[in-house]
Amino acid sequence: MIKDIMNKIRSDATDLQLVEAVRKNNNKSAFGIICNRYHEDVINHLKAKTSNNLYLKSFIDDAASEAFIILWESIIKGKYEEQGYVKAFLQKIAFRRLMKMSNQNTKPIGNGSEINDDDNYDELNELLDEDPINYKNIADEAFKSLKQICKEIILLKYYEKIDDTVIFEKFPELISIRNVSKRRLKCMDKLREKSNEILKQIK
């Protein structure tokens, strides 16, 4: 199943599936879906953060672009560990880049400036150290809210790396292997929705 996702990614794939497709196969189509899914959210997040500051707003597009580049690099080099929290991750990175651009008056991408990989990863480490949000706790709490069958399917698929055919043997009530996949996608959607609800309450 994972192999199929790598070769032909669907636009309704979960964030976790898209990240895995990029990580395991440098799948640019999967990353394109991530960009389309969250570009506007990242831009709007930065606009809300900058309020009426026209100076900061002038850096928004470039900060957002750099955030997506950092996400790509961190995934393919095995540095991304945020699981399905792609939107929150991008918003954090984009805002941090925005602040650095405005404070240092650096020239953004497209004007001759390049992002150094070492700087990127140093910045990621700083963000993880400074970020008061504990994403693991959010994931754990969201996971606990799922129905038991969802918990088991997710654990079997993503942690024990069990194939859908084997999962179907454990849950014959799902009628078919195809239904295992459908149920898993719904479970992941529920997990993401609950995680986002918890995140909003924190913020």
Steps between C-alpha positions, in 0.01 A plus 500: 500500500776744594678417175184582305478835677858579403433434132158664470416738779140613540401859562295391804793316660567584863789724597678199645470309172627799304799543730581129467478523121747787498731337754516158336484594135573875464147519364458851358131441424438427867686814600301697245182389674643620833582838342153538350337386822678742734646791302200725555479401869865593553458834322186583700675401823784742427259777403314456828827505694624819331171687534537840328879504489566567131875449542455146631234423241755564225688187610200266529514327162872431526475377859224259397707373206800439723283309748394254229861460385609428858217247536609319182865491603422386853277215375736356239797523738317329783482809722122536506342334804169684536294216344169642373531854637614649169289815518618596850859421406486721189342786691773489765781493246346770280452738793855440622637569151285813477648634823855426386443667165360815655756521779804436283361661185618196305422454136250218450519212253491619142731793569826308517473372857515128577398317813784305656401147608692525826320824581168335420557212738639726772184701468283190516673389817452845652133492413451160655685609813315831532155392391276473809259269317560132573387331179554151636255566783251639250535189285459273803189681618346500152581132458325412826180657369479258205286188492683180589495365145661822373771480764583142407501561124727804533741320731514194276551698180731784599688361798517127440505545119237228451357455150128561437443134416618401848299778662191374318555156654483664843185696411287280268198715590639762260394266217789575261863615484384813319281586796804470727663779301184712505458456874864590563468823301191594701682419823794719401261782410341469845843502661602811308171678577528425872865609504411829332221557752744452787755725328244780462414478869869536590554796268 
